[in-house]
């Protein structure tokens, strides 16, 4: 029996994901999708970026990083 390999492939859009899924399905291979962040977390980060662009954020300037938690 030959060795089984694990490959990591990064997709950048839905079109690539769909093409990859179809390819893997056609070859009867196993596809495991790892999502590093939950959808809820990503949504919150996107909302935060939008708010910053709209000027709804605050800017903190830390002059003494060594004493930040003291």
C-alpha positions, 0 to 999 in steps of 0.5 A: 500500500502506498503512503497517503499524503496530506496537502494544504491548498489555500483558496482565495475566492469561492470560484477556486473553492468550488473548482477544488471541491469538484476536482476532489469529488471527481477523483473520489478523494477526501477533502477536509476544510480547516477554518482558522476563525469562526464566522462570528469572529470574522464578521465582528472583525469586518464590522470593526474595520468598517467602523474604523474607516467611518471614523467611529474608532479611537486611537490609543498611543502607547508611549511606554509599552514596558509599563503598560500593565503596571 
